[in-house]
């Protein structure tokens, strides 16, 4: 039984709590968060670190009339727990449960939906201006992490806000890390103005020697005020030069400092930045000590912190990519790796560890990652730029203008293509095939297993021009013995016929060949093609399949504009009469659930393929 948390059904219940009671509540929120996330995994570290900031905002401001806007919203768990979703939080990210991110259709307290980085400032400015134009006096607060300040959209928002008199508070949650360790000049800038080992050791000795006394608190306040003034004159100069009033840094994990500062800032008009120092994973030693792992650790023991791992002899696609990239780099001195802040997630940390000089983490800046890769290619290198499929959408213009138009040999590896599972609609890699299929001279390769991923990476290295896109799913592969497979070239645009049949044909793009073969065998007399490439499409194979009179396309991307679109366009062009049914991601935003449950929902399994075969052969 929680002393305070069980009584918090909305932020209104915070208003009467004292500072000591709020401090105890923050501890209970962390305890509850760990209890729930131990068996139902999620984004743990960032949410643990932001508890006091979130509780403080809801204590001081009048949400939901006042608007709290999250960036990414990895850190929003405390927000969900105290805004009427405490019990629903137990089933977050599961089918029928609440999202792991903020969603406007989930709660009036979720002022703006999130899931991708660096959006909060722009969205908050829009909300603040809308309120002003409609005569409302509500306050707007943006909560953004220092990692998100590596994204260009954040600077566009800052530049716009600073040039106005908009009453907007931006809380910079500075925890020195996003997922992997932060990089870039802004990160280093914030780090210099807020940290000093010698200073902090000296400070702790002084405070300890003074004990818990009123005199100590008065001295601490005087030092904070002095430090704030000095910081504003030096560290805060950048923000103040952009038109903001800068406050801080404060201890963002001290609820007393947070509420006291927010109370003062609430009455100050105009654009403001509050710089808060927090600890990612705060309050749970394993999460504080290994912040990268504990960003999203999976299941774990909430007492010991021991992670409960699923043991498998099958490799994850990200591990295949990481090891193959390192092997290619050993073979060819031109090979370099580029990632927008996803080194460990995509497996590029292996290259970073052995060949740091050939590894580039550019921060949360997908567009820059692509154009930077184009520059590397123009200079004679062979960049492998790895971006999660969903995030690649942010680099669409750069892929066209900076890579494709110049025919530069950039290999774009889209990890997490297709349905990713519990992270839901903001993270599903649904749209890449449809988005990039229309770009001239672009290759879109879709490996059906780990060996094909390895061979496609090798083939892409030897391609004379780009973009050469390789898209592959989240999670474990098919168990193919890729380590022992020698490097071999795959002919671009050439499909493999893996089963004969005359009653119908299945055209598969991606990791569902096994399911297609099982369905074909059970149904009988069905041909199966592993296309391997959506662009260029193997027209000969498609027309051969069309001679059966019935085709089922299978893809883990958007049906509209994807493989189904490519096949039906070709058949129309050839004036070929053939029935075609599609299995893939439908024309709607798919929600969150386990990856296997979502694939079943979309028919991307043996049962779904059998169902379509029966329908098309009626």
C-alpha positions in Angstrom: 0.0 0.0 0.0 1.4 3.3 -1.1 1.0 6.1 1.4 0.5 8.9 -1.1 0.4 7.4 -4.7 -2.8 5.4 -4.1 -4.6 8.7 -3.4 -3.3 10.5 -6.5 -6.0 10.3 -9.2 -5.2 13.6 -10.9 -2.7 16.5 -10.5 -5.3 18.3 -8.3 -4.4 15.8 -5.6 -0.9 17.2 -5.5 -1.9 20.7 -4.6 -2.2 20.1 -0.9 1.0 18.1 -0.4 3.9 19.5 1.4 7.5 19.4 0.1 8.3 16.4 2.3 5.2 14.6 1.2 6.0 15.3 -2.5 9.5 13.9 -1.9 8.0 10.7 -0.5 5.5 10.6 -3.4 8.4 10.8 -5.9 9.9 7.8 -4.2 6.7 5.9 -4.4 6.3 6.7 -8.1 9.8 5.3 -8.8 8.9 2.2 -6.8 5.7 1.7 -8.7 7.4 2.4 -12.0 10.0 -0.3 -11.3 7.4 -2.8 -10.2 5.4 -2.4 -13.4 8.3 -2.2 -15.8 10.0 -5.3 -14.3 7.4 -7.6 -15.9 6.1 -5.3 -18.6 9.2 -3.6 -20.0 9.5 -0.1 -21.2 11.6 3.0 -21.1 12.9 3.0 -17.5 16.0 5.2 -17.1 14.7 8.4 -18.6 11.4 8.1 -16.7 13.1 7.5 -13.4 15.2 10.6 -13.9 12.3 13.0 -14.7 10.0 12.2 -11.8 10.6 15.4 -9.8 10.4 17.7 -12.9 7.0 16.1 -13.9 5.6 16.2 -10.4 6.8 19.7 -10.0 5.1 20.9 -13.1 1.8 19.3 -12.2 2.0 20.7 -8.7 2.7 24.3 -9.7 0.7 24.6 -13.0 -3.0 23.9 -13.6 -2.9 21.0 -16.1 -4.6 20.1 -18.3 -5.6 23.8 -18.8 -1.9 24.6 -18.7 -0.1 22.4 -21.3 2.8 20.2 -20.6 4.5 19.0 -23.9 7.0 16.2 -23.8 9.8 15.7 -26.3 10.0 12.0 -27.4 8.0 11.2 -24.2 10.3 8.4 -23.2 10.3 10.1 -19.8 6.5 10.5 -19.4 5.7 7.6 -17.2 5.4 9.6 -14.0 3.1 11.9 -16.0 0.8 9.0 -16.9 0.8 7.6 -13.4 -0.4 10.8 -11.8 -2.9 11.9 -14.5 -5.5 9.2 -13.9 -3.7 6.3 -15.6 -2.1 4.7 -12.5 -3.8 1.3 -12.9 -3.8 1.4 -16.7 0.0 1.9 -16.5 0.4 -1.8 -15.6 -0.7 -2.7 -19.1 1.1 0.0 -21.0 2.4 -0.9 -24.5 0.3 -4.1 -24.5 -2.7 -4.8 -26.8 -5.6 -2.8 -25.5 -3.5 -0.9 -23.0 -2.2 2.6 -22.9 0.7 3.8 -25.1 4.3 4.1 -23.8 4.3 7.6 -25.3 2.0 10.6 -25.0 -1.1 10.6 -27.2 -3.8 13.2 -27.5 -6.5 10.7 -27.9 -5.5 8.9 -24.7 -5.8 11.7 -22.2 -6.6 15.5 -22.0 -3.3 15.8 -20.1 -1.4 14.7 -23.2 -1.3 18.1 -24.8 0.7 16.8 -27.9 1.5 13.4 -29.2 5.2 12.4 -29.3 7.5 9.5 -30.1 10.2 11.1 -32.2 12.8 13.6 -31.0 13.1 17.4 -31.0 9.5 18.3 -31.6 8.4 19.8 -28.3 9.6 23.4 -28.7 7.9 23.8 -32.1 4.7 22.2 -30.9 4.7 24.3 -27.7 5.1 27.5 -29.6 2.1 26.5 -31.7 0.0 25.7 -28.6 1.0 29.0 -27.0 0.2 31.1 -30.0 -3.1 29.3 -30.5 -4.0 30.1 -26.9 -3.0 33.8 -27.3 -5.0 34.2 -30.5 -8.1 32.7 -28.9 -7.8 34.8 -25.7 -6.9 32.0 -23.3 -4.4 32.6 -20.5 -3.0 29.1 -20.2 0.6 28.4 -19.7 2.7 26.1 -21.9 5.7 24.2 -20.8 8.0 22.1 -23.0 10.1 19.4 -21.4 13.1 18.5 -23.6 16.2 16.5 -22.9 19.7 17.5 -23.8 19.9 14.6 -26.2 17.0 16.1 -28.2 19.0 19.3 -28.6 21.2 17.4 -31.1 18.2 17.5 -33.5 17.9 20.4 -35.9 14.2 20.8 -35.4 14.8 21.9 -31.8 17.0 24.8 -33.0 14.5 25.8 -35.6 12.0 26.0 -32.7 14.4 27.9 -30.4 15.1 30.4 -33.1 11.5 31.0 -33.8 10.4 31.2 -30.1 13.3 33.6 -29.2 12.2 36.1 -31.8 8.8 36.4 -30.2 7.4 37.5 -26.8 5.5 34.2 -26.4 4.9 33.2 -22.8 6.6 29.8 -23.0 8.8 27.9 -20.6 11.3 25.3 -21.9 12.6 23.0 -19.3 16.0 21.5 -20.4 16.3 18.1 -18.7 20.0 17.8 -18.8 21.0 14.2 -17.9 24.2 13.9 -20.0 22.7 11.1 -22.0 19.9 10.3 -24.4 20.1 6.6 -25.3 23.8 6.3 -26.0 26.2 8.9 -24.7 25.4 12.3 -26.1 27.8 13.9 -28.6 28.1 17.3 -30.3 29.1 20.8 -29.3 25.8 21.7 -27.6 26.2 18.7 -25.3 29.8 19.6 -24.5 28.7 23.2 -23.9 26.1 22.2 -21.4 28.4 19.8 -19.8 31.1 22.4 -19.3 28.8 24.9 -17.6 27.2 22.4 -15.2 29.9 20.0 -14.1 33.3 20.1 -12.4 34.5 17.1 -10.5 36.7 19.2 -8.2 33.9 21.7 -7.6 31.3 19.0 -6.8 33.6 17.1 -4.5 34.4 20.3 -2.6 30.7 21.2 -2.5 29.7 17.9 -1.0 32.4 18.1 1.7 31.2 21.6 2.7 27.5 20.6 2.8 28.3 17.5 4.8 30.4 19.3 7.4 27.6 21.9 7.9 24.9 19.2 8.6 21.1 19.7 8.0 20.7 23.2 9.4 18.8 26.3 8.5 22.1 28.1 8.1 23.2 25.4 5.5 20.0 25.9 3.5 20.5 29.7 3.5 24.1 29.3 2.3 23.0 26.8 -0.3 20.4 29.2 -1.6 22.9 32.0 -1.8 25.4 29.8 -3.7 22.6 28.7 -6.1 21.6 32.3 -6.8 25.3 33.2 -7.4 25.9 30.2 -9.6 22.7 31.0 -11.6 23.9 34.6 -12.2 27.3 33.5 -13.2 25.9 30.8 -15.5 23.6 33.2 -17.1 26.5 35.5 -17.8 28.6 32.6 -19.3 26.8 29.4 -20.0 23.4 30.9 -20.5 24.7 33.5 -22.9 23.8 31.3 -25.9 20.1 31.1 -24.9 19.9 34.7 -23.9 21.4 35.8 -27.2 18.5 33.9 -28.9 16.0 36.0 -26.9 15.4 33.7 -23.9 15.7 34.5 -20.2 17.9 31.7 -18.8 17.5 30.2 -15.3 19.5 27.6 -13.6 21.1 25.2 -13.5 19.0 23.7 -10.7 19.0 20.1 -9.3 16.1 18.6 -11.2 15.9 15.7 -8.8 15.4 18.0 -5.8 11.6 18.5 -5.6 12.0 21.5 -3.3 14.2 23.3 -5.8 12.0 22.3 -8.7 8.7 23.5 -7.2 10.3 26.7 -5.7 11.8 27.6 -9.1 8.7 26.8 -11.1 6.5 28.8 -8.8 8.7 31.9 -9.4 8.9 31.3 -13.1 5.2 30.9 -13.5 4.7 34.7 -13.0 7.5 35.7 -15.4 6.3 36.5 -18.9 8.0 35.8 -22.2 10.2 32.9 -23.5 12.2 31.3 -20.7 14.6 28.3 -20.3 15.0 26.5 -17.1 18.2 24.3 -17.0 17.7 21.3 -14.8 20.4 18.7 -14.0 19.0 15.2 -13.5 20.3 11.7 -13.3 19.0 9.2 -15.8 17.9 6.1 -13.8 17.6 8.1 -10.6 16.9 6.1 -7.5 17.7 2.7 -8.9 21.4 1.9 -8.7 21.7 -0.5 -11.6 20.0 2.1 -13.9 22.2 4.9 -12.7 25.4 2.8 -13.2 24.5 1.5 -16.7 22.4 4.2 -18.2 22.5 3.0 -21.8 21.3 -0.5 -21.0 18.6 0.8 -18.7 17.1 3.2 -21.2 14.9 0.2 -22.2 16.3 -2.9 -20.3 13.5 -5.4 -20.9 12.3 -7.5 -18.0 14.2 -7.4 -14.8 14.1 -8.2 -11.0 13.0 -4.9 -9.4 14.9 -5.7 -6.2 18.3 -6.8 -7.5 18.1 -5.2 -11.0 19.2 -8.5 -12.6 17.9 -8.5 -16.2 15.8 -11.4 -17.2 17.0 -12.3 -20.7 15.6 -14.6 -23.2 18.2 -17.0 -24.3 18.3 -17.8 -28.0 20.7 -19.4 -30.4 19.3 -17.2 -33.1 21.0 -13.9 -33.9 19.2 -10.6 -33.9 19.3 -8.7 -37.2 21.0 -5.7 -35.5 23.8 -8.0 -34.3 24.2 -9.5 -37.8 24.5 -6.0 -39.2 27.0 -4.9 -36.6 29.3 -7.9 -37.1 29.1 -7.9 -40.9 29.8 -4.1 -41.0 32.9 -4.6 -38.9 34.1 -7.5 -41.1 33.6 -5.3 -44.2 35.5 -2.5 -42.6 38.4 -4.8 -42.0 38.3 -5.8 -45.7 37.9 -2.4 -47.2 39.5 0.8 -45.7 36.8 2.9 -47.4 34.0 1.5 -45.2 32.7 3.9 -42.5 29.7 3.8 -40.3 27.3 6.6 -39.6 24.4 6.6 -37.1 22.0 9.2 -35.6 22.5 8.3 -32.0 21.7 4.6 -32.3 25.1 3.0 -32.1 24.2 0.2 -29.6 20.7 -0.2 -31.0 21.8 -0.9 -34.5 25.0 -2.8 -33.6 27.4 -0.2 -34.8 29.0 -0.1 -31.4 31.2 -3.0 -32.6 32.8 -0.8 -35.3 33.0 2.1 -32.8 34.9 -0.1 -30.4 37.5 -1.5 -32.8 37.8 1.4 -35.3 36.6 4.5 -33.6 38.1 6.7 -36.4 35.8 5.1 -38.9 32.6 5.5 -36.8 30.5 8.6 -36.7 27.6 9.2 -34.3 26.1 12.5 -35.4 23.4 12.8 -32.7 19.7 12.8 -33.2 20.0 14.3 -36.7 18.8 11.9 -39.4 18.9 14.5 -42.2 22.4 15.5 -41.4 23.4 11.8 -41.1 22.3 11.2 -44.7 23.9 14.4 -46.2 27.1 13.8 -44.2 27.2 10.3 -45.6 26.7 11.7 -49.1 29.7 14.0 -48.5 31.8 11.0 -47.4 30.8 9.1 -50.5 31.6 12.1 -52.7 35.0 12.1 -51.1 35.7 8.5 -52.0 34.5 6.6 -48.8 31.8 3.9 -48.7 29.4 5.0 -45.9 26.9 2.6 -44.3 24.3 4.9 -42.8 22.1 3.0 -40.3 18.7 4.7 -39.4 15.7 3.1 -37.9 13.1 2.9 -40.7 10.6 5.1 -38.9 13.2 7.8 -38.3 14.4 7.7 -41.9 11.2 9.7 -42.8 13.0 12.7 -41.4 15.7 12.4 -44.1 13.5 12.0 -47.1 14.6 15.2 -48.8 18.3 14.5 -48.2 17.9 11.0 -49.6 16.5 12.4 -52.8 18.6 15.6 -53.3 21.9 14.7 -51.7 22.2 11.0 -52.5 20.0 9.9 -55.4 20.3 13.0 -57.6 24.1 12.7 -57.4 24.1 8.9 -57.6 26.4 8.7 -54.6 27.2 5.2 -53.3 25.6 5.5 -49.9 24.3 2.4 -48.3 21.2 3.2 -46.2 20.4 0.4 -43.7 16.9 0.7 -42.3 16.7 -1.2 -39.1 13.4 -1.9 -37.4 11.5 -2.0 -40.7 8.0 -3.3 -40.5 6.0 -3.8 -37.3 8.3 -3.2 -34.3 5.8 -4.2 -31.5 5.2 -2.4 -28.2 6.4 1.0 -29.2 3.5 1.3 -31.6 2.5 3.6 -34.4 5.3 6.2 -34.0 8.0 3.5 -34.4 6.6 1.0 -36.9 8.7 1.1 -40.1 5.6 1.0 -42.3 6.2 3.6 -45.0 9.8 3.2 -46.3 9.1 1.1 -49.3 6.2 3.3 -50.4 8.2 6.4 -49.7 11.4 5.5 -51.5 10.2 3.3 -54.3 9.4 6.3 -56.4 12.9 7.7 -56.3 14.8 7.1 -59.6 17.9 4.8 -59.5 17.2 3.7 -55.9 17.7 0.1 -54.9 15.4 -1.3 -52.1 16.7 -4.7 -50.9 14.6 -6.8 -48.6 16.5 -9.8 -47.1 14.5 -12.8 -46.0 17.0 -14.0 -43.5 20.4 -13.3 -41.9 22.5 -14.7 -44.8 20.7 -12.4 -47.3 21.4 -9.4 -45.1 25.1 -10.3 -45.0 25.2 -10.8 -48.8 23.2 -7.6 -49.5 25.6 -5.6 -47.4 28.5 -7.0 -49.3 26.8 -6.4 -52.7 25.9 -2.8 -51.6 29.6 -2.1 -50.9 30.4 -2.9 -54.5 27.5 -0.9 -56.0 28.6 1.9 -58.2 25.9 4.3 -57.2 23.2 4.8 -54.6 21.1 5.1 -52.7 21.2 1.3 -51.9 18.6 0.7 -49.2 18.6 -2.5 -47.2 15.5 -2.8 -44.9 15.3 -5.5 -42.2 13.1 -6.1 -39.2 13.5 -5.7 -35.4 14.4 -8.7 -33.4 15.6 -12.2 -34.1 16.3 -13.7 -37.5 15.4 -17.1 -38.9 18.3 -19.0 -37.5 20.3 -19.1 -40.8 24.0 -19.9 -40.3 25.2 -16.5 -41.5 28.5 -16.6 -39.7 29.7 -19.5 -41.9 28.3 -18.2 -45.1 31.0 -16.7 -47.5 30.5 -13.3 -49.0 28.8 -13.5 -52.3 27.4 -10.9 -54.7 23.6 -10.9 -55.2 22.4 -9.7 -58.6 20.4 -6.5 -58.1 16.7 -7.0 -58.8 16.9 -10.8 -59.1 14.3 -12.9 -57.3 14.5 -16.5 -56.2 11.8 -19.1 -57.0 11.7 -21.3 -53.9 8.6 -23.4 -54.7 6.8 -24.5 -57.8 3.1 -24.5 -58.3 0.4 -23.7 -60.9 -2.7 -22.8 -58.8 -1.4 -19.5 -57.4 1.8 -17.7 -56.6 3.0 -15.9 -53.5 5.4 -13.0 -53.9 7.3 -12.3 -50.7 9.3 -9.3 -49.8 11.1 -9.7 -46.5 11.3 -12.2 -43.7 8.1 -14.2 -44.4 9.4 -16.7 -46.9 9.3 -19.5 -44.3 5.6 -18.8 -43.5 4.8 -18.6 -47.2 6.4 -21.9 -47.9 4.5 -23.6 -45.0 1.2 -22.1 -46.3 1.9 -23.2 -49.9 2.8 -26.7 -48.8 -0.4 -27.0 -46.8 -2.6 -25.5 -49.6 -0.8 -27.4 -52.4 0.3 -26.4 -55.9 1.4 -22.9 -55.1 4.6 -21.2 -56.3 6.6 -19.1 -53.9 9.0 -16.3 -54.9 11.5 -14.7 -52.6 11.7 -11.4 -54.4 14.8 -10.0 -52.5 14.3 -6.6 -54.1 11.2 -4.4 -54.3 13.2 -2.0 -56.6 14.2 -2.9 -59.1 11.4 -5.4 -59.3 12.1 -8.7 -61.1 9.6 -8.3 -63.9 10.3 -11.7 -65.3 9.5 -13.4 -62.0 6.3 -11.4 -61.5 5.1 -12.1 -65.0 5.9 -15.8 -64.5 3.9 -15.7 -61.3 1.0 -14.0 -63.1 0.6 -16.9 -65.5 -1.0 -18.8 -62.6 -3.7 -16.2 -62.7 -3.6 -15.5 -59.0 -0.9 -13.7 -57.0 -0.7 -13.0 -53.2 1.8 -10.3 -52.3 3.4 -10.5 -48.8 5.3 -7.5 -47.3 5.9 -6.0 -43.9 5.3 -2.5 -45.2 2.4 -0.3 -46.3 0.3 -2.1 -48.9 -0.6 1.2 -50.5 2.4 2.1 -52.6 4.5 -0.9 -51.5 5.1 -4.3 -53.1 1.4 -4.6 -53.9 1.5 -1.3 -55.7 4.6 -2.2 -57.6 3.2 -5.6 -58.7 -0.2 -4.2 -59.8 1.4 -1.3 -61.6 3.5 -3.7 -63.6 0.6 -5.9 -64.4 -1.4 -2.9 -65.5 1.5 -1.7 -67.7 1.7 -5.1 -69.3 -2.1 -5.3 -69.7 -2.0 -8.6 -67.8 -5.3 -9.9 -66.3 -4.4 -11.5 -63.0 -6.1 -11.5 -59.6 -3.9 -10.0 -56.9 -4.5 -9.9 -53.2 -2.3 -8.2 -50.7 -1.0 -9.0 -47.2 0.8 -6.3 -45.4 0.3 -3.2 -43.3 -3.2 -1.8 -44.0 -4.0 1.8 -44.7 -4.3 2.8 -41.1 -2.0 3.5 -38.2 -1.4 0.1 -36.4 -1.3 0.3 -32.6 0.9 -1.3 -30.0 1.1 -4.9 -29.0 3.8 -7.7 -29.2 5.4 -8.0 -32.6 3.9 -11.5 -33.1 0.4 -10.3 -32.2 0.6 -7.4 -34.7 1.9 -9.6 -37.5 -1.0 -12.0 -36.8 -3.4 -9.0 -36.9 -2.1 -8.0 -40.3 -2.1 -11.5 -41.7 1.7 -11.8 -41.8 1.8 -15.4 -40.6 1.0 -18.8 -42.0 -2.7 -18.6 -41.1 -3.0 -15.2 -42.8 -1.4 -16.4 -46.0 -3.6 -19.5 -46.1 -6.6 -17.3 -45.7 -5.7 -15.2 -48.7 -4.9 -18.3 -50.8 -8.4 -19.6 -50.1 -10.0 -16.3 -51.0 -8.1 -15.8 -54.2 -8.8 -19.4 -55.5 -12.5 -19.4 -54.8 
